[in-house]
Amino acid sequence: MYFRTTLEPLCEEYIANPPADSKTRESKHKKLSETTMVQVILKADEIELDGDEFARQQRKALIVEVQMVLKMMDDAAQP
């Protein structure tokens, strides 16, 4: 899955080592956050589930996981 293989490692790197320079930190935070929102959360919202409860639960779990990662990135972005 794109989030776990591509975006999550980039987010984790940012969380572990946010750039020291505030402009770079803000720029990288904005880029990663927006990319994650567009590529994962908004696309997950577009998925038609047609009453499939298992798929709904999987989608919800993914969105909660992504939101937690975004929150950690927000925290790491603070000086």
PDB file of N, CA, C and O in Angstrom, chain B, residues numbered from 101:
ATOM      1  N   MET B 101       0.832  -1.169   0.000  1.00  0.00           N
ATOM      2  CA  MET B 101       0.000   0.000   0.000  1.00  0.00           C
ATOM      3  C   MET B 101       0.885   1.244   0.000  1.00  0.00           C
ATOM      4  O   MET B 101       1.908   1.299   0.683  1.00  0.00           O
ATOM      5  N   TYR B 102       0.480   2.215  -0.761  1.00  0.00           N
ATOM      6  CA  TYR B 102       1.263   3.438  -0.974  1.00  0.00           C
ATOM      7  C   TYR B 102       1.593   4.167   0.324  1.00  0.00           C
ATOM      8  O   TYR B 102       2.720   4.631   0.497  1.00  0.00           O
ATOM      9  N   PHE B 103       0.632   4.275   1.237  1.00  0.00           N
ATOM     10  CA  PHE B 103       0.910   4.982   2.489  1.00  0.00           C
ATOM     11  C   PHE B 103       2.008   4.291   3.274  1.00  0.00           C
ATOM     12  O   PHE B 103       2.971   4.931   3.696  1.00  0.00           O
ATOM     13  N   ARG B 104       1.869   2.995   3.472  1.00  0.00           N
ATOM     14  CA  ARG B 104       2.827   2.274   4.322  1.00  0.00           C
ATOM     15  C   ARG B 104       4.201   2.129   3.681  1.00  0.00           C
ATOM     16  O   ARG B 104       5.212   2.135   4.383  1.00  0.00           O
ATOM     17  N   THR B 105       4.252   2.001   2.374  1.00  0.00           N
ATOM     18  CA  THR B 105       5.550   1.779   1.724  1.00  0.00           C
ATOM     19  C   THR B 105       6.266   3.073   1.343  1.00  0.00           C
ATOM     20  O   THR B 105       7.495   3.103   1.286  1.00  0.00           O
ATOM     21  N   THR B 106       5.518   4.134   1.085  1.00  0.00           N
ATOM     22  CA  THR B 106       6.133   5.370   0.586  1.00  0.00           C
ATOM     23  C   THR B 106       5.996   6.538   1.548  1.00  0.00           C
ATOM     24  O   THR B 106       6.995   7.129   1.957  1.00  0.00           O
ATOM     25  N   LEU B 107       4.776   6.870   1.906  1.00  0.00           N
ATOM     26  CA  LEU B 107       4.558   8.074   2.710  1.00  0.00           C
ATOM     27  C   LEU B 107       4.901   7.901   4.185  1.00  0.00           C
ATOM     28  O   LEU B 107       5.528   8.777   4.780  1.00  0.00           O
ATOM     29  N   GLU B 108       4.500   6.790   4.777  1.00  0.00           N
ATOM     30  CA  GLU B 108       4.751   6.593   6.207  1.00  0.00           C
ATOM     31  C   GLU B 108       6.239   6.653   6.550  1.00  0.00           C
ATOM     32  O   GLU B 108       6.599   7.300   7.534  1.00  0.00           O
ATOM     33  N   PRO B 109       7.119   6.004   5.778  1.00  0.00           N
ATOM     34  CA  PRO B 109       8.549   6.134   6.095  1.00  0.00           C
ATOM     35  C   PRO B 109       9.047   7.591   6.023  1.00  0.00           C
ATOM     36  O   PRO B 109       9.879   8.002   6.831  1.00  0.00           O
ATOM     37  N   LEU B 110       8.539   8.361   5.064  1.00  0.00           N
ATOM     38  CA  LEU B 110       8.931   9.774   4.978  1.00  0.00           C
ATOM     39  C   LEU B 110       8.413  10.554   6.181  1.00  0.00           C
ATOM     40  O   LEU B 110       9.117  11.402   6.730  1.00  0.00           O
ATOM     41  N   CYS B 111       7.200  10.269   6.582  1.00  0.00           N
ATOM     42  CA  CYS B 111       6.626  10.935   7.759  1.00  0.00           C
ATOM     43  C   CYS B 111       7.399  10.557   9.017  1.00  0.00           C
ATOM     44  O   CYS B 111       7.693  11.419   9.846  1.00  0.00           O
ATOM     45  N   GLU B 112       7.728   9.287   9.164  1.00  0.00           N
ATOM     46  CA  GLU B 112       8.477   8.835  10.340  1.00  0.00           C
ATOM     47  C   GLU B 112       9.854   9.473  10.395  1.00  0.00           C
ATOM     48  O   GLU B 112      10.334   9.823  11.473  1.00  0.00           O
ATOM     49  N   GLU B 113      10.489   9.624   9.250  1.00  0.00           N
ATOM     50  CA  GLU B 113      11.792  10.298   9.191  1.00  0.00           C
ATOM     51  C   GLU B 113      11.650  11.747   9.647  1.00  0.00           C
ATOM     52  O   GLU B 113      12.482  12.251  10.401  1.00  0.00           O
ATOM     53  N   TYR B 114      10.597  12.410   9.188  1.00  0.00           N
ATOM     54  CA  TYR B 114      10.350  13.800   9.586  1.00  0.00           C
ATOM     55  C   TYR B 114      10.113  13.888  11.093  1.00  0.00           C
ATOM     56  O   TYR B 114      10.656  14.769  11.759  1.00  0.00           O
ATOM     57  N   ILE B 115       9.306  12.981  11.625  1.00  0.00           N
ATOM     58  CA  ILE B 115       9.001  12.985  13.058  1.00  0.00           C
ATOM     59  C   ILE B 115      10.265  12.764  13.877  1.00  0.00           C
ATOM     60  O   ILE B 115      10.479  13.436  14.886  1.00  0.00           O
ATOM     61  N   ALA B 116      11.097  11.831  13.451  1.00  0.00           N
ATOM     62  CA  ALA B 116      12.326  11.504  14.184  1.00  0.00           C
ATOM     63  C   ALA B 116      13.380  12.600  14.068  1.00  0.00           C
ATOM     64  O   ALA B 116      14.136  12.843  15.009  1.00  0.00           O
ATOM     65  N   ASN B 117      13.429  13.260  12.909  1.00  0.00           N
ATOM     66  CA  ASN B 117      14.462  14.260  12.659  1.00  0.00           C
ATOM     67  C   ASN B 117      13.906  15.459  11.907  1.00  0.00           C
ATOM     68  O   ASN B 117      14.231  15.650  10.735  1.00  0.00           O
ATOM     69  N   PRO B 118      13.065  16.280  12.560  1.00  0.00           N
ATOM     70  CA  PRO B 118      12.554  17.447  11.849  1.00  0.00           C
ATOM     71  C   PRO B 118      13.697  18.414  11.534  1.00  0.00           C
ATOM     72  O   PRO B 118      14.609  18.580  12.345  1.00  0.00           O
ATOM     73  N   PRO B 119      13.652  19.044  10.377  1.00  0.00           N
ATOM     74  CA  PRO B 119      14.723  19.984  10.026  1.00  0.00           C
ATOM     75  C   PRO B 119      14.870  21.081  11.088  1.00  0.00           C
ATOM     76  O   PRO B 119      13.876  21.566  11.630  1.00  0.00           O
ATOM     77  N   ALA B 120      16.096  21.458  11.373  1.00  0.00           N
ATOM     78  CA  ALA B 120      16.364  22.489  12.384  1.00  0.00           C
ATOM     79  C   ALA B 120      15.926  23.864  11.891  1.00  0.00           C
ATOM     80  O   ALA B 120      15.415  24.671  12.667  1.00  0.00           O
ATOM     81  N   ASP B 121      16.123  24.129  10.614  1.00  0.00           N
ATOM     82  CA  ASP B 121      15.741  25.418  10.034  1.00  0.00           C
ATOM     83  C   ASP B 121      14.222  25.504   9.965  1.00  0.00           C
ATOM     84  O   ASP B 121      13.572  24.612   9.419  1.00  0.00           O
ATOM     85  N   SER B 122      13.656  26.574  10.517  1.00  0.00           N
ATOM     86  CA  SER B 122      12.196  26.678  10.610  1.00  0.00           C
ATOM     87  C   SER B 122      11.514  26.715   9.237  1.00  0.00           C
ATOM     88  O   SER B 122      10.453  26.115   9.063  1.00  0.00           O
ATOM     89  N   LYS B 123      12.110  27.410   8.263  1.00  0.00           N
ATOM     90  CA  LYS B 123      11.488  27.470   6.935  1.00  0.00           C
ATOM     91  C   LYS B 123      11.471  26.094   6.277  1.00  0.00           C
ATOM     92  O   LYS B 123      10.465  25.693   5.692  1.00  0.00           O
ATOM     93  N   THR B 124      12.569  25.382   6.372  1.00  0.00           N
ATOM     94  CA  THR B 124      12.653  24.042   5.803  1.00  0.00           C
ATOM     95  C   THR B 124      11.699  23.113   6.532  1.00  0.00           C
ATOM     96  O   THR B 124      11.016  22.305   5.901  1.00  0.00           O
ATOM     97  N   ARG B 125      11.644  23.217   7.853  1.00  0.00           N
ATOM     98  CA  ARG B 125      10.748  22.380   8.653  1.00  0.00           C
ATOM     99  C   ARG B 125       9.288  22.610   8.247  1.00  0.00           C
ATOM    100  O   ARG B 125       8.539  21.656   8.039  1.00  0.00           O
ATOM    101  N   GLU B 126       8.895  23.875   8.138  1.00  0.00           N
ATOM    102  CA  GLU B 126       7.519  24.206   7.758  1.00  0.00           C
ATOM    103  C   GLU B 126       7.199  23.741   6.338  1.00  0.00           C
ATOM    104  O   GLU B 126       6.124  23.197   6.084  1.00  0.00           O
ATOM    105  N   SER B 127       8.128  23.957   5.427  1.00  0.00           N
ATOM    106  CA  SER B 127       7.918  23.571   4.034  1.00  0.00           C
ATOM    107  C   SER B 127       7.762  22.057   3.902  1.00  0.00           C
ATOM    108  O   SER B 127       6.843  21.575   3.240  1.00  0.00           O
ATOM    109  N   LYS B 128       8.660  21.320   4.532  1.00  0.00           N
ATOM    110  CA  LYS B 128       8.608  19.865   4.445  1.00  0.00           C
ATOM    111  C   LYS B 128       7.344  19.333   5.128  1.00  0.00           C
ATOM    112  O   LYS B 128       6.705  18.408   4.626  1.00  0.00           O
ATOM    113  N   HIS B 129       6.991  19.919   6.266  1.00  0.00           N
ATOM    114  CA  HIS B 129       5.775  19.523   6.981  1.00  0.00           C
ATOM    115  C   HIS B 129       4.548  19.732   6.094  1.00  0.00           C
ATOM    116  O   HIS B 129       3.701  18.847   5.973  1.00  0.00           O
ATOM    117  N   LYS B 130       4.464  20.899   5.482  1.00  0.00           N
ATOM    118  CA  LYS B 130       3.317  21.211   4.627  1.00  0.00           C
ATOM    119  C   LYS B 130       3.236  20.244   3.448  1.00  0.00           C
ATOM    120  O   LYS B 130       2.162  19.730   3.138  1.00  0.00           O
ATOM    121  N   LYS B 131       4.354  20.001   2.800  1.00  0.00           N
ATOM    122  CA  LYS B 131       4.374  19.124   1.634  1.00  0.00           C
ATOM    123  C   LYS B 131       3.956  17.696   2.002  1.00  0.00           C
ATOM    124  O   LYS B 131       3.110  17.102   1.334  1.00  0.00           O
ATOM    125  N   LEU B 132       4.551  17.149   3.065  1.00  0.00           N
ATOM    126  CA  LEU B 132       4.213  15.785   3.474  1.00  0.00           C
ATOM    127  C   LEU B 132       2.768  15.677   3.951  1.00  0.00           C
ATOM    128  O   LEU B 132       2.073  14.715   3.624  1.00  0.00           O
ATOM    129  N   SER B 133       2.320  16.654   4.715  1.00  0.00           N
ATOM    130  CA  SER B 133       0.946  16.629   5.225  1.00  0.00           C
ATOM    131  C   SER B 133      -0.059  16.704   4.087  1.00  0.00           C
ATOM    132  O   SER B 133      -1.010  15.924   4.042  1.00  0.00           O
ATOM    133  N   GLU B 134       0.146  17.628   3.181  1.00  0.00           N
ATOM    134  CA  GLU B 134      -0.791  17.783   2.071  1.00  0.00           C
ATOM    135  C   GLU B 134      -0.782  16.561   1.162  1.00  0.00           C
ATOM    136  O   GLU B 134      -1.838  16.109   0.717  1.00  0.00           O
ATOM    137  N   THR B 135       0.391  16.031   0.887  1.00  0.00           N
ATOM    138  CA  THR B 135       0.481  14.836   0.050  1.00  0.00           C
ATOM    139  C   THR B 135      -0.253  13.679   0.707  1.00  0.00           C
ATOM    140  O   THR B 135      -0.993  12.954   0.042  1.00  0.00           O
ATOM    141  N   THR B 136      -0.056  13.503   1.995  1.00  0.00           N
ATOM    142  CA  THR B 136      -0.711  12.424   2.724  1.00  0.00           C
ATOM    143  C   THR B 136      -2.225  12.612   2.719  1.00  0.00           C
ATOM    144  O   THR B 136      -2.970  11.654   2.513  1.00  0.00           O
ATOM    145  N   MET B 137      -2.675  13.832   2.943  1.00  0.00           N
ATOM    146  CA  MET B 137      -4.112  14.097   2.934  1.00  0.00           C
ATOM    147  C   MET B 137      -4.721  13.768   1.572  1.00  0.00           C
ATOM    148  O   MET B 137      -5.747  13.091   1.491  1.00  0.00           O
ATOM    149  N   VAL B 138      -4.091  14.244   0.514  1.00  0.00           N
ATOM    150  CA  VAL B 138      -4.647  14.052  -0.831  1.00  0.00           C
ATOM    151  C   VAL B 138      -4.530  12.598  -1.279  1.00  0.00           C
ATOM    152  O   VAL B 138      -5.489  12.026  -1.797  1.00  0.00           O
ATOM    153  N   GLN B 139      -3.363  12.005  -1.082  1.00  0.00           N
ATOM    154  CA  GLN B 139      -3.121  10.668  -1.609  1.00  0.00           C
ATOM    155  C   GLN B 139      -3.743   9.545  -0.780  1.00  0.00           C
ATOM    156  O   GLN B 139      -3.941   8.441  -1.288  1.00  0.00           O
ATOM    157  N   VAL B 140      -4.053   9.815   0.487  1.00  0.00           N
ATOM    158  CA  VAL B 140      -4.582   8.732   1.321  1.00  0.00           C
ATOM    159  C   VAL B 140      -5.999   9.040   1.807  1.00  0.00           C
ATOM    160  O   VAL B 140      -6.943   8.327   1.465  1.00  0.00           O
ATOM    161  N   ILE B 141      -6.145  10.084   2.592  1.00  0.00           N
ATOM    162  CA  ILE B 141      -7.439  10.331   3.225  1.00  0.00           C
ATOM    163  C   ILE B 141      -8.517  10.677   2.191  1.00  0.00           C
ATOM    164  O   ILE B 141      -9.598  10.089   2.208  1.00  0.00           O
ATOM    165  N   LEU B 142      -8.237  11.604   1.311  1.00  0.00           N
ATOM    166  CA  LEU B 142      -9.257  11.981   0.329  1.00  0.00           C
ATOM    167  C   LEU B 142      -9.580  10.833  -0.618  1.00  0.00           C
ATOM    168  O   LEU B 142     -10.738  10.647  -0.993  1.00  0.00           O
ATOM    169  N   LYS B 143      -8.571  10.066  -1.005  1.00  0.00           N
ATOM    170  CA  LYS B 143      -8.828   8.922  -1.890  1.00  0.00           C
ATOM    171  C   LYS B 143      -9.596   7.823  -1.156  1.00  0.00           C
ATOM    172  O   LYS B 143     -10.443   7.156  -1.750  1.00  0.00           O
ATOM    173  N   ALA B 144      -9.306   7.636   0.121  1.00  0.00           N
ATOM    174  CA  ALA B 144     -10.045   6.625   0.894  1.00  0.00           C
ATOM    175  C   ALA B 144     -11.506   7.016   1.025  1.00  0.00           C
ATOM    176  O   ALA B 144     -12.392   6.162   1.001  1.00  0.00           O
ATOM    177  N   ASP B 145     -11.753   8.310   1.163  1.00  0.00           N
ATOM    178  CA  ASP B 145     -13.131   8.789   1.258  1.00  0.00           C
ATOM    179  C   ASP B 145     -13.913   8.545  -0.030  1.00  0.00           C
ATOM    180  O   ASP B 145     -15.139   8.446   0.008  1.00  0.00           O
ATOM    181  N   GLU B 146     -13.237   8.448  -1.152  1.00  0.00           N
ATOM    182  CA  GLU B 146     -13.891   8.242  -2.445  1.00  0.00           C
ATOM    183  C   GLU B 146     -14.284   6.787  -2.699  1.00  0.00           C
ATOM    184  O   GLU B 146     -15.047   6.508  -3.624  1.00  0.00           O
ATOM    185  N   ILE B 147     -13.784   5.878  -1.906  1.00  0.00           N
ATOM    186  CA  ILE B 147     -14.040   4.452  -2.128  1.00  0.00           C
ATOM    187  C   ILE B 147     -15.498   4.130  -1.835  1.00  0.00           C
ATOM    188  O   ILE B 147     -16.012   4.419  -0.754  1.00  0.00           O
ATOM    189  N   GLU B 148     -16.147   3.531  -2.814  1.00  0.00           N
ATOM    190  CA  GLU B 148     -17.530   3.087  -2.649  1.00  0.00           C
ATOM    191  C   GLU B 148     -17.517   1.722  -1.965  1.00  0.00           C
ATOM    192  O   GLU B 148     -16.884   0.790  -2.462  1.00  0.00           O
ATOM    193  N   LEU B 149     -18.201   1.595  -0.841  1.00  0.00           N
ATOM    194  CA  LEU B 149     -18.155   0.362  -0.071  1.00  0.00           C
ATOM    195  C   LEU B 149     -19.365  -0.539  -0.289  1.00  0.00           C
ATOM    196  O   LEU B 149     -19.304  -1.735  -0.004  1.00  0.00           O
ATOM    197  N   ASP B 150     -20.439   0.008  -0.781  1.00  0.00           N
ATOM    198  CA  ASP B 150     -21.648  -0.769  -1.070  1.00  0.00           C
ATOM    199  C   ASP B 150     -22.047  -1.682   0.088  1.00  0.00           C
ATOM    200  O   ASP B 150     -22.389  -2.845  -0.122  1.00  0.00           O
ATOM    201  N   GLY B 151     -22.002  -1.152   1.308  1.00  0.00           N
ATOM    202  CA  GLY B 151     -22.449  -1.909   2.474  1.00  0.00           C
ATOM    203  C   GLY B 151     -21.475  -2.947   2.988  1.00  0.00           C
ATOM    204  O   GLY B 151     -21.831  -3.728   3.870  1.00  0.00           O
ATOM    205  N   ASP B 152     -20.262  -2.985   2.472  1.00  0.00           N
ATOM    206  CA  ASP B 152     -19.264  -3.958   2.917  1.00  0.00           C
ATOM    207  C   ASP B 152     -18.688  -3.491   4.261  1.00  0.00           C
ATOM    208  O   ASP B 152     -17.851  -2.589   4.303  1.00  0.00           O
ATOM    209  N   GLU B 153     -19.139  -4.109   5.347  1.00  0.00           N
ATOM    210  CA  GLU B 153     -18.738  -3.694   6.700  1.00  0.00           C
ATOM    211  C   GLU B 153     -17.242  -3.887   6.935  1.00  0.00           C
ATOM    212  O   GLU B 153     -16.600  -3.041   7.557  1.00  0.00           O
ATOM    213  N   PHE B 154     -16.688  -4.984   6.449  1.00  0.00           N
ATOM    214  CA  PHE B 154     -15.253  -5.233   6.636  1.00  0.00           C
ATOM    215  C   PHE B 154     -14.433  -4.144   5.949  1.00  0.00           C
ATOM    216  O   PHE B 154     -13.486  -3.618   6.533  1.00  0.00           O
ATOM    217  N   ALA B 155     -14.794  -3.806   4.716  1.00  0.00           N
ATOM    218  CA  ALA B 155     -14.080  -2.760   3.984  1.00  0.00           C
ATOM    219  C   ALA B 155     -14.225  -1.411   4.688  1.00  0.00           C
ATOM    220  O   ALA B 155     -13.278  -0.626   4.728  1.00  0.00           O
ATOM    221  N   ARG B 156     -15.401  -1.143   5.240  1.00  0.00           N
ATOM    222  CA  ARG B 156     -15.623   0.107   5.964  1.00  0.00           C
ATOM    223  C   ARG B 156     -14.708   0.182   7.186  1.00  0.00           C
ATOM    224  O   ARG B 156     -14.117   1.226   7.461  1.00  0.00           O
ATOM    225  N   GLN B 157     -14.594  -0.920   7.910  1.00  0.00           N
ATOM    226  CA  GLN B 157     -13.723  -0.956   9.083  1.00  0.00           C
ATOM    227  C   GLN B 157     -12.259  -0.782   8.696  1.00  0.00           C
ATOM    228  O   GLN B 157     -11.508  -0.099   9.392  1.00  0.00           O
ATOM    229  N   GLN B 158     -11.853  -1.395   7.590  1.00  0.00           N
ATOM    230  CA  GLN B 158     -10.472  -1.266   7.110  1.00  0.00           C
ATOM    231  C   GLN B 158     -10.173   0.184   6.725  1.00  0.00           C
ATOM    232  O   GLN B 158      -9.115   0.720   7.057  1.00  0.00           O
ATOM    233  N   ARG B 159     -11.110   0.803   6.028  1.00  0.00           N
ATOM    234  CA  ARG B 159     -10.932   2.197   5.624  1.00  0.00           C
ATOM    235  C   ARG B 159     -10.837   3.094   6.855  1.00  0.00           C
ATOM    236  O   ARG B 159      -9.984   3.979   6.926  1.00  0.00           O
ATOM    237  N   LYS B 160     -11.715   2.859   7.812  1.00  0.00           N
ATOM    238  CA  LYS B 160     -11.708   3.661   9.037  1.00  0.00           C
ATOM    239  C   LYS B 160     -10.381   3.493   9.785  1.00  0.00           C
ATOM    240  O   LYS B 160      -9.814   4.475  10.267  1.00  0.00           O
ATOM    241  N   ALA B 161      -9.891   2.274   9.883  1.00  0.00           N
ATOM    242  CA  ALA B 161      -8.619   2.014  10.568  1.00  0.00           C
ATOM    243  C   ALA B 161      -7.472   2.732   9.865  1.00  0.00           C
ATOM    244  O   ALA B 161      -6.595   3.291  10.522  1.00  0.00           O
ATOM    245  N   LEU B 162      -7.474   2.720   8.546  1.00  0.00           N
ATOM    246  CA  LEU B 162      -6.431   3.417   7.790  1.00  0.00           C
ATOM    247  C   LEU B 162      -6.487   4.913   8.065  1.00  0.00           C
ATOM    248  O   LEU B 162      -5.456   5.543   8.302  1.00  0.00           O
ATOM    249  N   ILE B 163      -7.678   5.478   8.033  1.00  0.00           N
ATOM    250  CA  ILE B 163      -7.813   6.918   8.247  1.00  0.00           C
ATOM    251  C   ILE B 163      -7.369   7.292   9.660  1.00  0.00           C
ATOM    252  O   ILE B 163      -6.693   8.305   9.837  1.00  0.00           O
ATOM    253  N   VAL B 164      -7.730   6.504  10.659  1.00  0.00           N
ATOM    254  CA  VAL B 164      -7.304   6.778  12.030  1.00  0.00           C
ATOM    255  C   VAL B 164      -5.773   6.704  12.132  1.00  0.00           C
ATOM    256  O   VAL B 164      -5.150   7.550  12.773  1.00  0.00           O
ATOM    257  N   GLU B 165      -5.181   5.704  11.505  1.00  0.00           N
ATOM    258  CA  GLU B 165      -3.720   5.556  11.520  1.00  0.00           C
ATOM    259  C   GLU B 165      -3.044   6.765  10.875  1.00  0.00           C
ATOM    260  O   GLU B 165      -2.078   7.302  11.418  1.00  0.00           O
ATOM    261  N   VAL B 166      -3.545   7.187   9.732  1.00  0.00           N
ATOM    262  CA  VAL B 166      -2.964   8.330   9.027  1.00  0.00           C
ATOM    263  C   VAL B 166      -3.127   9.601   9.861  1.00  0.00           C
ATOM    264  O   VAL B 166      -2.209  10.419   9.927  1.00  0.00           O
ATOM    265  N   GLN B 167      -4.274   9.771  10.491  1.00  0.00           N
ATOM    266  CA  GLN B 167      -4.496  10.947  11.322  1.00  0.00           C
ATOM    267  C   GLN B 167      -3.530  10.976  12.502  1.00  0.00           C
ATOM    268  O   GLN B 167      -3.070  12.048  12.893  1.00  0.00           O
ATOM    269  N   MET B 168      -3.218   9.820  13.073  1.00  0.00           N
ATOM    270  CA  MET B 168      -2.253   9.769  14.176  1.00  0.00           C
ATOM    271  C   MET B 168      -0.864  10.179  13.694  1.00  0.00           C
ATOM    272  O   MET B 168      -0.155  10.914  14.381  1.00  0.00           O
ATOM    273  N   VAL B 169      -0.481   9.706  12.519  1.00  0.00           N
ATOM    274  CA  VAL B 169       0.823  10.072  11.957  1.00  0.00           C
ATOM    275  C   VAL B 169       0.868  11.578  11.680  1.00  0.00           C
ATOM    276  O   VAL B 169       1.867  12.235  11.973  1.00  0.00           O
ATOM    277  N   LEU B 170      -0.208  12.118  11.119  1.00  0.00           N
ATOM    278  CA  LEU B 170      -0.255  13.562  10.854  1.00  0.00           C
ATOM    279  C   LEU B 170      -0.170  14.364  12.149  1.00  0.00           C
ATOM    280  O   LEU B 170       0.472  15.414  12.179  1.00  0.00           O
ATOM    281  N   LYS B 171      -0.805  13.888  13.216  1.00  0.00           N
ATOM    282  CA  LYS B 171      -0.735  14.567  14.516  1.00  0.00           C
ATOM    283  C   LYS B 171       0.696  14.554  15.042  1.00  0.00           C
ATOM    284  O   LYS B 171       1.172  15.563  15.564  1.00  0.00           O
ATOM    285  N   MET B 172       1.385  13.426  14.912  1.00  0.00           N
ATOM    286  CA  MET B 172       2.777  13.354  15.354  1.00  0.00           C
ATOM    287  C   MET B 172       3.647  14.296  14.532  1.00  0.00           C
ATOM    288  O   MET B 172       4.574  14.908  15.062  1.00  0.00           O
ATOM    289  N   MET B 173       3.351  14.414  13.236  1.00  0.00           N
ATOM    290  CA  MET B 173       4.099  15.349  12.406  1.00  0.00           C
ATOM    291  C   MET B 173       3.838  16.793  12.846  1.00  0.00           C
ATOM    292  O   MET B 173       4.761  17.605  12.899  1.00  0.00           O
ATOM    293  N   ASP B 174       2.581  17.108  13.161  1.00  0.00           N
ATOM    294  CA  ASP B 174       2.259  18.440  13.662  1.00  0.00           C
ATOM    295  C   ASP B 174       3.036  18.747  14.939  1.00  0.00           C
ATOM    296  O   ASP B 174       3.568  19.844  15.108  1.00  0.00           O
ATOM    297  N   ASP B 175       3.092  17.767  15.829  1.00  0.00           N
ATOM    298  CA  ASP B 175       3.835  17.952  17.073  1.00  0.00           C
ATOM    299  C   ASP B 175       5.326  18.155  16.811  1.00  0.00           C
ATOM    300  O   ASP B 175       5.967  18.989  17.450  1.00  0.00           O
ATOM    301  N   ALA B 176       5.873  17.387  15.867  1.00  0.00           N
ATOM    302  CA  ALA B 176       7.299  17.496  15.552  1.00  0.00           C
ATOM    303  C   ALA B 176       7.623  18.818  14.856  1.00  0.00           C
ATOM    304  O   ALA B 176       8.758  19.290  14.914  1.00  0.00           O
ATOM    305  N   ALA B 177       6.632  19.412  14.204  1.00  0.00           N
ATOM    306  CA  ALA B 177       6.857  20.670  13.481  1.00  0.00           C
ATOM    307  C   ALA B 177       6.964  21.869  14.406  1.00  0.00           C
ATOM    308  O   ALA B 177       7.456  22.928  14.016  1.00  0.00           O
ATOM    309  N   GLN B 178       6.499  21.692  15.635  1.00  0.00           N
ATOM    310  CA  GLN B 178       6.558  22.806  16.582  1.00  0.00           C
ATOM    311  C   GLN B 178       8.000  23.037  17.024  1.00  0.00           C
ATOM    312  O   GLN B 178       8.740  22.088  17.284  1.00  0.00           O
ATOM    313  N   PRO B 179       8.389  24.307  17.105  1.00  0.00           N
ATOM    314  CA  PRO B 179       9.770  24.609  17.521  1.00  0.00           C
ATOM    315  C   PRO B 179      10.041  24.232  18.967  1.00  0.00           C
ATOM    316  O   PRO B 179      11.153  24.426  19.457  1.00  0.00           O
TER     317      PRO B 179
END
